[in-house]
Amino acid sequence: MMIPDRLETCHEPLRITRLTFIPEKLGDLVSMAIKIGILTCLIGSIALAIQSTFAKPDRWFPLPEHLHIIQNDSIVEIDTEATNISHIVFGIAGSSNTWHSRSNYGKLWWNPNTCRGYVWLDKRPKNLKLDDKLIPYKISKGWAKFKHTHSASAVRIARIVYESFRLGLPNVRWFVMGDDDTVFFPENLVTVLGKYDHNQLYYIGGNSESVEQDVMHSFDMAFGGGGIAISYALAARLANIMDSCLHRYFYFYGSDQRVWACIKELGVPLTRESGFHQVYIHINYAIKFSLSVRNLLFL
């Protein structure tokens, strides 16, 4: 009978020692922790308000990335100079098989002393005579690796804006795309593009005269034959995703449809200008010439 008493006596100090580690007022500790947390948040909010009042706004709230354009590995300062023809780089879609006959379209509008840009061909044309009045050409590269369902040339032409951007030409504000049979009106084009800030994301063009084509693309796509203008800011963004985007949309039919899809991924809508005209061969050209030439940008 004495053994249980001894065991109880031995265990009693141990039980008391264990209980000393359990807080007697756990609710008070939780309440204190909450008060400390609230006080910390309050001090942080006051500090942030004071700092944001005296610091530059873009330190705490950075401007969108496209407002800090990087060109030729240096930051381009936003200037107030009016847009002129030297700020535009033309990217013309051509083919070595048709450039001999279609090169004459370029003579109607291309001024080698003021215009910048190139006709992008699939390969070097044969027996092409040297002519200073012709738009200079470059050979597209890297396009043959892309998968396609319909036309390989559509992939090549879609990459013209990418290849034009990668040239790294100085003082560029706009990349203007068109076909080798597109007739441009440079003076009118400069006037229209001058209304927009090239440091913003702009995808400018016009719908097709074919309602069927417009319905197919939700009236939200610029057509290459009618000309497409892309701001430098958008071209910089587009260059980063273009190749991966082309892999995703390998099943699309045309080049302008591919460009449209890639730009839509960036969340940029079409800015419509009435002077961008996509003309189908079955439409009477006399309709076009009834328009004011002053508003005409592409034909």
NUDRENLUM-839316 format. One line per 4 residues: for each residue x, y, z of C-alpha. Coordinates in steps of 0.1 Angstrom, whole numbers. Layout:
N
X:Y:Z | ...
//
This chain:
299
0:0:0 | 30:23:5 | 42:19:-31 | 14:39:-48
18:68:-24 | 55:70:-33 | 47:71:-70 | 21:98:-65
46:118:-45 | 73:115:-73 | 50:125:-101 | 35:156:-84
65:179:-89 | 69:169:-125 | 32:178:-132 | 36:212:-116
68:219:-136 | 50:211:-169 | 21:234:-162 | 44:264:-157
52:265:-194 | 15:271:-204 | 6:308:-204 | -20:317:-179
-35:345:-200 | -33:333:-236 | -61:357:-246 | -41:387:-234
-11:376:-255 | -32:373:-287 | -47:406:-281 | -13:422:-276
0:406:-308 | -30:420:-328 | -24:455:-313 | 13:454:-323
4:443:-358 | -21:471:-362 | 4:496:-349 | 30:484:-373
7:487:-403 | -3:522:-391 | 33:533:-389 | 41:519:-423
11:536:-439 | 21:570:-424 | 57:565:-436 | 45:556:-471
22:586:-473 | 50:610:-462 | 75:594:-486 | 51:595:-516
43:632:-509 | 79:643:-512 | 93:617:-536 | 89:616:-574
57:600:-584 | 74:574:-607 | 95:562:-578 | 65:546:-560
43:542:-590 | 65:534:-620 | 53:544:-655 | 44:516:-678
73:499:-695 | 64:512:-729 | 70:548:-718 | 107:540:-713
116:528:-747 | 150:512:-752 | 165:519:-786 | 200:509:-796
207:499:-760 | 201:535:-747 | 171:552:-732 | 153:575:-757
142:607:-743 | 107:618:-752 | 110:648:-774 | 86:673:-788
98:674:-824 | 71:670:-849 | 69:637:-867 | 84:637:-902
91:612:-929 | 126:604:-914 | 109:590:-883 | 91:563:-904
106:529:-915 | 88:512:-943 | 86:474:-944 | 74:462:-977
64:426:-984 | 77:414:-1016 | 88:382:-1035 | 118:376:-1057
95:362:-1084 | 73:393:-1086 | 97:421:-1076 | 108:428:-1112
73:437:-1122 | 60:452:-1090 | 90:474:-1082 | 76:501:-1104
49:507:-1079 | 75:519:-1055 | 87:545:-1080 | 53:563:-1076
59:573:-1040 | 94:563:-1028 | 119:592:-1024 | 154:578:-1018
165:611:-1003 | 139:611:-975 | 123:577:-971 | 138:548:-950
130:512:-953 | 133:480:-973 | 114:455:-994 | 118:421:-978
123:393:-1002 | 125:355:-998 | 158:354:-1018 | 180:375:-1040
162:384:-1073 | 179:375:-1106 | 188:400:-1133 | 176:430:-1113
190:462:-1128 | 205:488:-1105 | 181:517:-1101 | 184:544:-1075
147:550:-1077 | 139:515:-1065 | 132:507:-1028 | 163:488:-1015
157:452:-1006 | 168:428:-978 | 165:391:-976 | 143:377:-949
160:353:-925 | 149:326:-900 | 114:322:-914 | 118:287:-928
120:271:-894 | 83:279:-886 | 56:253:-889 | 27:264:-912
-5:249:-925 | -11:272:-955 | 17:294:-968 | 53:297:-957
55:332:-972 | 28:344:-948 | 51:336:-919 | 80:354:-935
59:385:-942 | 44:385:-907 | 80:388:-894 | 88:419:-913
80:442:-884 | 102:421:-862 | 131:421:-887 | 127:459:-893
128:465:-856 | 159:443:-852 | 178:465:-876 | 182:490:-848
179:521:-870 | 181:553:-851 | 154:578:-844 | 125:556:-854
90:563:-843 | 68:543:-866 | 71:510:-886 | 47:511:-916
40:478:-934 | 25:473:-968 | 26:451:-999 | 49:456:-1029
19:468:-1049 | 7:492:-1022 | 9:529:-1032 | 18:552:-1003
11:589:-998 | 40:598:-975 | 30:634:-968 | -5:624:-957
9:595:-937 | 32:618:-918 | 2:641:-910 | -19:613:-896
8:596:-876 | 18:629:-861 | -15:629:-842 | -4:599:-821
23:594:-795 | 48:569:-808 | 57:561:-772 | 23:545:-767
11:512:-780 | -6:519:-813 | -18:495:-840 | -32:517:-868
-49:506:-900 | -82:502:-917 | -108:476:-924 | -112:459:-957
-137:471:-984 | -148:435:-983 | -175:431:-956 | -171:394:-957
-134:398:-946 | -143:423:-919 | -170:401:-904 | -145:372:-904
-121:392:-884 | -146:410:-862 | -139:444:-878 | -108:446:-856
-79:437:-880 | -58:460:-902 | -51:446:-937 | -16:445:-950
-25:456:-985 | -41:487:-971 | -11:495:-949 | -4:490:-912
13:514:-889 | 29:502:-857 | 44:525:-831 | 79:520:-819
66:511:-784 | 44:484:-798 | 71:471:-821 | 94:467:-791
68:446:-773 | 59:426:-804 | 95:417:-811 | 97:399:-778
68:376:-785 | 67:374:-823 | 84:341:-829 | 66:322:-801
34:337:-813 | 39:325:-848 | 44:290:-835 | 11:292:-817
-9:304:-847 | 8:283:-874 | -27:273:-888 | -37:309:-897
-39:318:-933 | -25:353:-939 | 4:373:-926 | -18:402:-915
-39:378:-895 | -9:365:-877 | 3:400:-868 | -32:408:-856
-33:378:-834 | 1:386:-818 | -10:422:-812 | -42:410:-796
-22:390:-772 | -7:422:-760 | -42:437:-755 | -38:464:-781
-69:473:-802 | -70:485:-837 | -70:523:-841 | -89:530:-873
-79:556:-898 | -101:561:-929 | -72:567:-952 | -59:530:-950
-76:513:-980 | -75:476:-986 | -88:471:-1022 | -100:438:-1036
-95:433:-1074 | -133:427:-1079 | -141:461:-1065 | -143:490:-1089
-112:513:-1084 | -133:543:-1096 | -149:542:-1061 | -115:549:-1046
-107:579:-1067 | -140:595:-1057 | -124:600:-1023 | -105:632:-1014
-68:627:-1021 | -61:647:-990 | -74:618:-968 | -57:591:-988
-28:573:-972 | -26:539:-989 | -41:524:-1020
//
